[in-house]
Amino acid sequence: MSEARLKQELTESKAELDKIREQMSSGTHTVHKDLSLISLVPKWSGAENATPCEEFLASIDRAD
């Protein structure tokens, strides 16, 4: 790869990083979580008489 091409890619990468830094600092990037499947997962108390952990984790897998 030529030196000119490497410099061009470096400049482009720096510009992308600057955009990402700006988005992170401005707080404009919002993550929306879909919690619609949470009702399919039973609560697990961890108590001795609770559903076994494996069964609980299997119910989470099935909800996905």
DATA-V744538 format. One record per pair of residues at least 24 apart in sequence whose ideal C-beta (glycine too) atoms are under 8 Angstrom apart, sorted by the first residue. I is the first residue (numbers start at 1). J is the second residue. D is the distance in whole Angstrom. If there is no record, write none. Layout:
BEGIN
I	J	D
I	J	D
END
This chain:
BEGIN
37	63	5
37	64	7
38	63	8
END
